[in-house]
Amino acid sequence: MLTRINERTGHQAAIYALCPAPGGFFSAAADGYLVRWQADDAELGKVVAQVEGGKFLCLTTLYDGGLVAGALDGGVHWLYPGAAERNLHIAQHRRGVFAICRVGDEVFTGGGDGILTRWNAHTGRTLESLPLSANSLRCIAHFPAANALLVGASDGQIYTVSLPDFTLIHTVPANEPSVFTVVPIPPGLGPGYISGGRDARLRVFGYPVGKEIQLPPVTDAHLSTVNAMAFDPTGQFLATASRDKTVKLWKADTLELLKVCEVVRDRGHVNSVNTLLWLDDKHLLTAGDDRRILEWRLNDQT
């Protein structure tokens, strides 16, 4: 079971991204603020960066303490708290930057222009770009089993892009009409991945293509778009967040529904839940359009 234990407030617009940090985490929102929070103090939130007019949609961290945030205007912002002279603001994508992922010494961004861009994580310079879709790229995940990226798009497809050569090796139809989130299946259950999207379903794919996974291929998960999902660090549970205002907890090896967190019974979110993050194997963070970050504890009886 998940029990709500804390609430963090302060953002003035919808929160779209949560990212781990030593001893805590970062949040990014459409108010143009990046905030650093302490894991052990729900009241202690510190603004570490602000971009005037920036509406942040995605976020990742760098090895040297920097942050890379994607914005609705297509900008990719390289931000260094305490060293503003290093900041870079690059107009890269058209129609928004919806997805970002760091793999080793490289960062990858996906835009509303359907283009996947590869960056040097140390210099903030673009290395190359790969047009994938005529529609927006909505999510990117590293897929270690194939040494590849999984890229979900608003054409309902998942694109597999190989690393390090950065070439498209496979495309599979997934959630119609749009894929919003994709995550690799934990090693003990895979190799494969799960996607979620506007059809409110979870879809399971084995890898290589056609390999069977002992999970239901399609699960009716929510009443509206599945915005985000994440396996806990132990690989035993999958958490999902939805536009239907709920957070759900699933048993990873069967996709059995264990818990629905909603507003009346659980003091959950009152608007769309856009993002989530496991702080550790016992604590889950969720955030969304209601401008709140809620912290949930996974109880032993789950």
Sequence and secondary structure as in RCSB ss.txt:
>XXXX:A:sequence
MLTRINERTGHQAAIYALCPAPGGFFSAAADGYLVRWQADDAELGKVVAQVEGGKFLCLTTLYDGGLVAGALDGG
VHWLYPGAAERNLHIAQHRRGVFAICRVGDEVFTGGGDGILTRWNAHTGRTLESLPLSANSLRCIAHFPAANALL
VGASDGQIYTVSLPDFTLIHTVPANEPSVFTVVPIPPGLGPGYISGGRDARLRVFGYPVGKEIQLPPVTDAHLST
VNAMAFDPTGQFLATASRDKTVKLWKADTLELLKVCEVVRDRGHVNSVNTLLWLDDKHLLTAGDDRRILEWRLND
QT
>XXXX:A:secstr
 EEEEEEE   SS EEEEEEETTEEEEEETTSEEEEEETTEEEEEEEEEE TT  EEEEEE TTS EEEEETTSE
EEEE TT GGG EEEE  SS EEEEEEETTEEEEEETTSEEEEEETTT  EEEEEE  SS EEEEEEEGGGTEEE
EEETTSEEEEEETTTTEEEEEEE SSS EEEEEE  TTT SEEEEEETTSEEEEEESSTT   SS SEEE  SS 
EEEEEE TTSSEEEEEETTS EEEEETTT  EEEEE HHHH   SS EEEEEESSSSEEEEEETTS EEEEEE T
T 
